[in-house]
């Protein structure tokens, strides 16, 4: 037989209810507790609880006096948590029971009326949605700042020549402004993903209760609008078991982190001595413990590294959600740690990248020298043969290959070959060819829409500034 006195004094048994004669074992206590991580939701939990009790009062489900006492108690708890942090009592399992237990200490049994017409299932779904919605908003604000920084540096370097690469081999000359605007385009797509995630998150689960709704005459429109959602969710089963909004955030963050990682890798290469294209800011670099000449691009390397952890967090939640039957299952308690970790890493990565973009010193002379060293205008020679000599491109490609081989043998650039040397390869070449072989001429000639010509870069910069201004106006 069990000791009824011990049962009545066992706080875990009180929380679990009369169905259980004893509280959970130590192992169950530890595996079941989520307070170490879901305490991060305390602001959302109190906000949603205040919206819920206000609705209960308005609907006459609780008395105005009880609603006021509960609201005042929640405000006091919020002040305590803001000042002292959230206490971790694993016997209370999670942030929801932690708040309710403290509310009971403050106002007595009236606190039990707060949970009328709701369940922890719709409560946590609402809290988590509110948290992720803020994470999406942070991401969008940070992306706007990073994109604006890219645009400013692109404008500054619209005509700065550098080698363009394929396979990390010199391919054709481009401008640094064009290169930076490529990352603007990537991050603009990322911003669109977060915007779409915000659109899809805009439904409130509160009032779905455990899984089937409630028999109380609640007003779900009221709680949805109080929490700044456009509408309540339309299906209670889906509402309590949906974590698409968290996956939307993680997928958008993963794609963006991959883009940040690519840019970080380029900055790492450009800042290395063999490249010498850039110098990263001191504030985002470190030294070596034994090699005083070292200047390590640690911030860029950590942005590159964090991308793997963010992608891993996304994979983790996808696997957790795979195959879960409706509605709520305890597996879903593991939804928050990967999101919280990814959001922390992602916010930090965006901040670090903003600093690197804004403060990196580029070395135009080193970039131009590298662009001139790799026969980057070979394609321009082939194109000139097609345009000026009416030679089919495949034949022009072969002729150009012979010219590149000759320039290699003479250890000179294509534009430094004598006209006689070029005509020995093909007599249809004339002196007009030299107007196409300089790297400046090559870059200027790429004037098709979206090309690297400086005037095209400046046009894209103007468009980007207008778009960023429009986006900023829409968020006010």
C-alpha positions as CSV (number, residue, x, y, z in Angstrom):
1,X,0.0,0.0,0.0
2,X,1.1,3.6,-0.6
3,X,1.3,6.2,2.1
4,X,-1.6,8.6,1.4
5,X,0.1,11.3,3.5
6,X,3.2,11.1,1.4
7,X,1.0,11.2,-1.8
8,X,-0.7,14.3,-0.7
9,X,2.5,16.1,0.0
10,X,4.2,15.0,-3.2
11,X,4.2,18.1,-5.5
12,X,4.7,15.9,-8.6
13,X,1.6,13.8,-7.7
14,X,-0.4,17.0,-7.3
15,X,0.6,18.2,-10.8
16,X,0.0,14.9,-12.4
17,X,-3.4,14.5,-10.8
18,X,-5.3,11.7,-9.1
19,X,-4.7,9.1,-11.8
20,X,-1.1,8.5,-10.5
21,X,-0.5,7.0,-7.0
22,X,3.1,8.0,-7.0
23,X,5.2,10.7,-8.7
24,X,7.6,9.7,-11.5
25,X,10.8,7.9,-10.8
26,X,14.1,9.8,-10.9
27,X,14.8,8.7,-14.4
28,X,11.3,9.7,-15.5
29,X,11.7,13.0,-13.7
30,X,14.8,13.8,-15.6
31,X,13.7,12.6,-19.0
32,X,10.4,14.3,-18.7
33,X,11.5,17.7,-17.5
34,X,11.9,20.4,-20.1
35,X,12.3,23.5,-17.8
36,X,16.0,23.7,-18.4
37,X,15.3,24.8,-22.0
38,X,11.7,25.8,-22.3
39,X,12.1,28.4,-19.6
40,X,13.2,30.6,-22.6
41,X,9.4,30.8,-23.4
42,X,8.5,32.5,-20.2
43,X,7.6,35.8,-21.8
44,X,5.5,34.1,-24.4
45,X,3.8,31.9,-21.8
46,X,2.8,34.8,-19.6
47,X,1.7,36.9,-22.5
48,X,-0.5,34.1,-23.9
49,X,-1.9,33.3,-20.4
50,X,-2.9,37.0,-20.0
51,X,-4.7,37.0,-23.3
52,X,-6.4,33.7,-22.4
53,X,-7.7,34.9,-19.0
54,X,-8.8,38.2,-20.4
55,X,-10.9,36.2,-22.9
56,X,-12.2,33.9,-20.1
57,X,-13.3,37.0,-18.2
58,X,-14.9,38.7,-21.2
59,X,-16.9,35.5,-21.9
60,X,-18.0,35.1,-18.3
61,X,-16.2,31.8,-17.9
62,X,-14.3,33.3,-14.9
63,X,-15.4,36.2,-12.8
64,X,-13.9,39.6,-13.4
65,X,-12.4,39.5,-9.9
66,X,-10.7,36.2,-10.6
67,X,-9.5,37.4,-14.0
68,X,-8.0,40.5,-12.4
69,X,-6.3,38.5,-9.7
70,X,-4.8,36.1,-12.2
71,X,-3.6,38.9,-14.4
72,X,-2.0,40.8,-11.5
73,X,-0.3,37.6,-10.4
74,X,1.1,37.0,-13.9
75,X,2.4,40.5,-14.0
76,X,4.2,39.9,-10.7
77,X,5.7,36.7,-11.9
78,X,6.9,38.4,-15.1
79,X,8.6,41.1,-12.9
80,X,10.3,38.4,-10.8
81,X,11.5,36.4,-13.8
82,X,12.8,39.6,-15.5
83,X,14.7,40.5,-12.3
84,X,15.9,37.1,-11.1
85,X,15.5,34.6,-13.9
86,X,13.3,31.5,-14.1
87,X,13.8,29.0,-11.3
88,X,14.3,25.4,-12.4
89,X,12.2,22.9,-10.4
90,X,12.3,19.7,-12.4
91,X,9.3,18.4,-10.4
92,X,7.3,21.0,-12.2
93,X,8.4,19.7,-15.6
94,X,8.0,22.8,-17.7
95,X,7.6,26.5,-18.0
96,X,3.8,26.2,-18.0
97,X,3.6,24.3,-14.6
98,X,6.4,26.6,-13.2
99,X,4.3,29.7,-13.9
100,X,1.1,28.0,-12.6
101,X,2.8,26.8,-9.4
102,X,4.1,30.3,-8.7
103,X,0.7,31.8,-9.5
104,X,-0.9,29.4,-6.9
105,X,1.6,30.6,-4.3
106,X,0.7,34.2,-5.0
107,X,-3.1,34.1,-5.3
108,X,-4.1,30.7,-4.0
109,X,-6.6,28.2,-5.6
110,X,-8.0,30.9,-8.0
111,X,-4.8,30.3,-10.1
112,X,-6.4,26.9,-11.1
113,X,-9.0,28.8,-13.1
114,X,-6.4,30.0,-15.6
115,X,-6.2,26.6,-17.2
116,X,-9.9,26.5,-18.0
117,X,-10.5,25.7,-21.7
118,X,-6.9,25.1,-22.6
119,X,-4.3,22.4,-22.4
120,X,-0.5,22.4,-22.3
121,X,-0.7,21.2,-25.9
122,X,-2.3,24.3,-27.3
123,X,-0.4,26.4,-24.7
124,X,3.0,25.3,-25.8
125,X,2.1,25.5,-29.5
126,X,1.1,29.1,-29.0
127,X,4.1,30.0,-26.9
128,X,6.5,28.4,-29.4
129,X,4.8,30.2,-32.3
130,X,5.2,33.5,-30.6
131,X,8.9,32.8,-29.9
132,X,9.6,31.7,-33.5
133,X,7.7,34.7,-34.9
134,X,10.1,36.9,-33.0
135,X,13.1,34.9,-34.3
136,X,11.8,35.4,-37.9
137,X,11.5,39.1,-37.3
138,X,15.0,39.3,-35.9
139,X,16.3,37.4,-39.0
140,X,14.5,39.7,-41.3
141,X,15.9,42.8,-39.6
142,X,19.4,41.5,-39.6
143,X,19.2,40.4,-43.2
144,X,18.1,43.9,-44.2
145,X,21.2,45.3,-42.5
146,X,23.5,42.8,-44.1
147,X,22.0,43.3,-47.5
148,X,22.2,47.1,-47.2
149,X,25.9,46.7,-46.3
150,X,26.5,44.6,-49.4
151,X,24.8,47.2,-51.5
152,X,27.0,50.0,-50.1
153,X,30.2,48.1,-50.6
154,X,29.1,47.1,-54.1
155,X,28.5,50.7,-55.0
156,X,31.9,51.6,-53.7
157,X,33.5,48.9,-55.8
158,X,31.3,49.0,-58.9
159,X,34.3,49.3,-61.2
160,X,36.9,47.5,-59.1
161,X,38.2,44.6,-61.2
162,X,38.9,41.2,-59.8
163,X,39.2,37.7,-61.3
164,X,35.9,35.8,-61.6
165,X,36.4,32.1,-60.9
166,X,34.9,28.8,-61.9
167,X,36.4,25.7,-60.2
168,X,38.5,28.3,-58.3
169,X,40.3,28.8,-61.5
170,X,40.5,32.3,-63.1
171,X,37.7,32.4,-65.6
172,X,36.8,36.0,-66.7
173,X,37.3,39.4,-65.1
174,X,34.4,40.7,-63.1
175,X,34.0,43.6,-60.7
176,X,34.0,43.3,-57.0
177,X,30.7,45.2,-56.9
178,X,29.2,42.5,-59.2
179,X,30.5,39.8,-56.9
180,X,29.1,41.4,-53.7
181,X,25.7,41.9,-55.4
182,X,25.6,38.2,-56.1
183,X,25.4,37.7,-52.3
184,X,22.8,40.4,-52.0
185,X,20.6,38.4,-54.4
186,X,21.2,35.2,-52.3
187,X,20.2,37.0,-49.1
188,X,17.2,38.6,-50.7
189,X,15.9,35.1,-51.5
190,X,16.6,34.2,-47.9
191,X,14.6,37.2,-46.7
192,X,11.7,36.1,-48.9
193,X,11.8,32.7,-47.2
194,X,11.6,34.3,-43.8
195,X,8.8,36.5,-45.0
196,X,6.8,33.5,-46.2
197,X,7.5,31.8,-42.9
198,X,5.9,34.8,-41.1
199,X,2.9,34.6,-43.4
200,X,2.4,30.9,-42.6
201,X,2.9,31.3,-38.8
202,X,0.1,33.9,-38.6
203,X,-2.6,31.6,-37.0
204,X,-3.2,31.1,-33.3
205,X,-3.5,27.6,-31.8
206,X,-4.8,28.8,-28.4
207,X,-8.2,27.4,-27.7
208,X,-7.6,24.1,-29.5
209,X,-7.1,22.6,-26.0
210,X,-5.6,19.1,-25.9
211,X,-6.6,18.1,-29.4
212,X,-10.4,18.3,-29.9
213,X,-11.3,21.9,-28.9
214,X,-13.3,22.7,-25.8
215,X,-16.9,22.8,-24.7
216,X,-16.5,26.2,-23.0
217,X,-17.9,29.2,-25.0
218,X,-14.5,30.7,-25.7
219,X,-13.7,33.5,-28.2
220,X,-10.8,32.3,-30.2
221,X,-10.8,35.4,-32.5
222,X,-10.3,37.5,-29.4
223,X,-7.2,35.6,-28.2
224,X,-5.8,35.4,-31.7
225,X,-6.0,39.2,-32.2
226,X,-4.8,39.9,-28.6
227,X,-1.6,38.0,-29.6
228,X,-1.3,39.7,-33.0
229,X,-2.3,36.7,-35.1
230,X,-4.6,37.4,-38.0
231,X,-6.9,34.4,-37.2
232,X,-7.2,31.3,-35.1
233,X,-6.2,27.9,-36.5
234,X,-8.9,26.1,-38.3
235,X,-8.3,22.5,-37.1
236,X,-7.6,21.7,-33.4
237,X,-5.8,18.4,-34.2
238,X,-3.4,20.1,-36.6
239,X,-3.0,23.1,-34.3
240,X,-1.5,21.2,-31.4
241,X,0.7,18.9,-33.4
242,X,1.9,21.4,-36.0
243,X,5.6,22.3,-35.9
244,X,5.9,23.4,-39.6
245,X,6.5,26.9,-38.4
246,X,9.6,25.8,-36.5
247,X,10.8,23.9,-39.6
248,X,10.1,26.9,-41.8
249,X,12.4,28.9,-39.6
250,X,15.1,26.3,-39.5
251,X,14.9,25.6,-43.3
252,X,15.2,29.4,-44.0
253,X,18.0,29.7,-41.5
254,X,19.8,26.7,-43.0
255,X,19.6,28.0,-46.5
256,X,20.8,31.5,-45.4
257,X,23.6,30.0,-43.2
258,X,24.8,28.1,-46.3
259,X,25.0,31.4,-48.2
260,X,26.8,33.1,-45.3
261,X,29.2,30.2,-45.2
262,X,30.0,30.6,-48.9
263,X,30.7,34.3,-48.3
264,X,32.7,33.6,-45.2
265,X,34.9,31.1,-47.2
266,X,35.6,33.7,-49.8
267,X,36.6,36.3,-47.2
268,X,38.9,33.7,-45.7
269,X,40.5,33.0,-49.1
270,X,40.7,36.7,-50.0
271,X,42.3,37.6,-46.6
272,X,45.0,34.9,-47.0
273,X,48.5,35.9,-48.1
274,X,48.4,34.0,-51.5
275,X,45.3,36.0,-52.5
276,X,45.8,39.3,-50.6
277,X,42.5,40.7,-51.9
278,X,41.2,41.9,-48.5
279,X,42.1,42.6,-44.9
280,X,39.5,41.6,-42.4
281,X,38.8,44.0,-39.5
282,X,40.9,43.6,-36.3
283,X,37.7,43.4,-34.2
284,X,36.7,40.2,-36.0
285,X,40.2,38.6,-36.3
286,X,42.5,36.9,-33.7
287,X,46.2,36.3,-33.3
288,X,48.2,33.2,-32.7
289,X,49.6,32.1,-29.4
290,X,53.0,31.3,-30.9
291,X,53.2,33.0,-34.3
292,X,53.1,36.8,-33.9
293,X,52.7,37.4,-37.7
294,X,49.3,35.5,-37.8
295,X,46.0,37.3,-38.2
296,X,43.4,34.6,-38.2
297,X,39.9,35.1,-39.7
298,X,38.2,33.4,-36.8
299,X,34.9,35.1,-37.1
300,X,34.5,34.1,-40.7
301,X,35.6,30.6,-39.9
302,X,33.0,30.3,-37.1
303,X,30.3,31.6,-39.4
304,X,31.3,28.9,-41.8
305,X,31.3,26.3,-39.0
306,X,28.0,27.4,-37.5
307,X,26.3,26.7,-40.8
308,X,26.8,23.0,-40.2
309,X,25.3,23.1,-36.8
310,X,22.3,25.1,-38.1
311,X,21.7,22.6,-40.8
312,X,22.1,19.8,-38.3
313,X,19.4,21.4,-36.1
314,X,17.0,21.5,-39.0
315,X,17.7,17.8,-39.8
316,X,17.2,17.0,-36.1
317,X,13.7,18.4,-36.0
318,X,12.7,16.9,-39.3
319,X,13.6,13.5,-38.0
320,X,11.8,14.1,-34.7
321,X,8.6,15.0,-36.6
322,X,8.9,12.2,-39.1
323,X,6.1,9.6,-38.7
324,X,4.4,11.1,-35.6
325,X,0.6,10.2,-35.6
326,X,-1.9,12.9,-34.7
327,X,-2.1,14.7,-32.3
328,X,0.5,15.6,-29.7
329,X,3.3,13.2,-28.8
330,X,6.0,13.7,-26.2
331,X,8.7,13.5,-28.9
332,X,7.7,17.0,-29.7
333,X,9.2,18.2,-26.4
334,X,12.5,17.9,-28.3
335,X,11.4,20.5,-30.8
336,X,12.7,23.5,-28.9
337,X,16.4,22.8,-28.2
338,X,17.4,22.6,-31.9
339,X,15.4,25.8,-32.7
340,X,16.9,27.7,-29.8
341,X,20.4,26.6,-30.6
342,X,20.1,27.4,-34.3
343,X,18.5,30.8,-33.6
344,X,21.4,31.8,-31.3
345,X,24.0,30.7,-33.8
346,X,22.2,32.3,-36.7
347,X,21.7,35.7,-35.0
348,X,25.4,35.7,-34.1
349,X,26.4,34.7,-37.7
350,X,24.4,37.5,-39.2
351,X,25.9,40.0,-36.8
352,X,29.5,38.9,-37.5
353,X,28.9,38.9,-41.2
354,X,27.5,42.5,-41.0
355,X,30.7,43.6,-39.3
356,X,32.9,41.9,-41.8
357,X,31.1,43.3,-44.8
358,X,31.1,46.8,-43.5
359,X,34.6,46.9,-42.2
360,X,36.7,44.7,-44.5
361,X,39.4,46.6,-46.4
362,X,39.6,45.5,-50.1
363,X,42.8,45.7,-52.1
364,X,41.9,46.7,-55.7
365,X,45.5,46.6,-57.0
366,X,45.9,43.0,-55.8
367,X,42.6,42.0,-57.3
368,X,43.4,43.6,-60.7
369,X,46.8,42.0,-60.8
370,X,45.3,38.6,-60.2
371,X,42.6,39.2,-62.9
372,X,45.3,40.1,-65.4
373,X,47.5,37.1,-64.6
374,X,45.2,34.2,-65.6
375,X,44.4,34.9,-69.3
376,X,41.0,36.0,-68.0
377,X,40.2,37.7,-71.4
378,X,40.5,34.5,-73.4
379,X,36.8,34.3,-73.9
380,X,36.9,37.9,-75.1
381,X,39.3,36.9,-77.8
382,X,37.0,34.0,-78.9
383,X,34.0,36.3,-78.9
384,X,35.9,38.9,-81.0
385,X,36.8,36.2,-83.6
386,X,33.1,35.4,-83.8
387,X,31.9,39.0,-84.1
388,X,34.7,40.5,-86.2
389,X,36.0,37.6,-88.3
390,X,32.7,35.6,-88.6
391,X,34.4,32.5,-87.3
392,X,32.2,29.8,-85.7
393,X,32.6,29.8,-82.0
394,X,34.1,26.2,-81.8
395,X,36.8,27.2,-84.2
396,X,37.3,30.5,-82.4
397,X,37.7,28.5,-79.2
398,X,40.4,26.4,-80.7
399,X,42.3,29.5,-82.1
400,X,42.1,31.1,-78.7
401,X,43.5,28.0,-77.1
402,X,46.5,28.3,-79.4
403,X,46.9,32.0,-78.4
404,X,46.8,31.1,-74.7
405,X,49.4,28.5,-75.2
406,X,51.7,30.9,-77.0
407,X,51.2,33.5,-74.2
408,X,52.1,30.9,-71.6
409,X,55.3,30.0,-73.6
410,X,56.2,33.7,-73.7
411,X,55.2,34.3,-70.1
412,X,53.0,37.3,-71.0
413,X,49.4,38.3,-71.0
414,X,47.2,37.8,-74.1
415,X,47.1,41.5,-74.8
416,X,50.9,41.6,-74.7
417,X,51.3,39.3,-77.7
418,X,52.5,40.9,-80.9
419,X,50.0,41.2,-83.7
420,X,52.4,39.1,-85.8
421,X,52.3,36.3,-83.2
422,X,48.5,36.3,-83.3
423,X,48.3,36.4,-87.1
424,X,50.7,33.5,-87.2
425,X,48.0,31.5,-85.4
426,X,45.2,32.8,-87.7
427,X,45.6,35.5,-90.3
428,X,42.1,36.8,-89.9
429,X,43.1,38.5,-86.7
430,X,43.8,42.2,-87.1
431,X,44.8,45.1,-84.9
432,X,41.2,45.7,-83.8
433,X,41.6,42.7,-81.5
434,X,43.6,44.6,-78.9
435,X,40.5,46.7,-78.1
436,X,38.9,43.6,-76.7
437,X,41.8,42.0,-74.8
438,X,42.3,44.4,-71.9
439,X,40.6,43.4,-68.7
440,X,38.9,46.9,-68.5
441,X,37.5,46.3,-72.0
442,X,36.4,42.8,-71.0
443,X,34.5,44.0,-68.0
444,X,32.9,46.9,-69.8
445,X,31.7,44.7,-72.6
446,X,29.6,42.5,-70.2
447,X,26.8,45.0,-70.4
448,X,23.9,42.5,-70.8
449,X,21.2,42.8,-68.1
450,X,22.7,41.4,-64.9
451,X,26.2,41.5,-66.2
452,X,29.4,42.7,-64.5
453,X,29.8,46.0,-66.4
454,X,30.1,48.8,-63.9
455,X,27.0,50.6,-65.3
456,X,25.0,47.4,-64.9
457,X,26.3,47.0,-61.3
458,X,25.3,50.6,-60.5
459,X,21.8,49.9,-62.0
460,X,21.4,46.8,-59.8
461,X,22.6,48.8,-56.8
462,X,19.9,51.5,-57.5
463,X,17.3,48.8,-57.7
464,X,18.4,47.2,-54.5
465,X,18.4,50.5,-52.6
466,X,14.8,51.1,-53.8
467,X,13.8,47.6,-52.7
468,X,15.3,47.9,-49.3
469,X,13.6,51.3,-48.8
470,X,10.3,49.8,-49.8
471,X,10.8,46.9,-47.4
472,X,11.7,49.2,-44.6
473,X,8.6,51.3,-45.3
474,X,6.4,48.2,-45.2
475,X,7.6,47.1,-41.8
476,X,6.9,50.5,-40.1
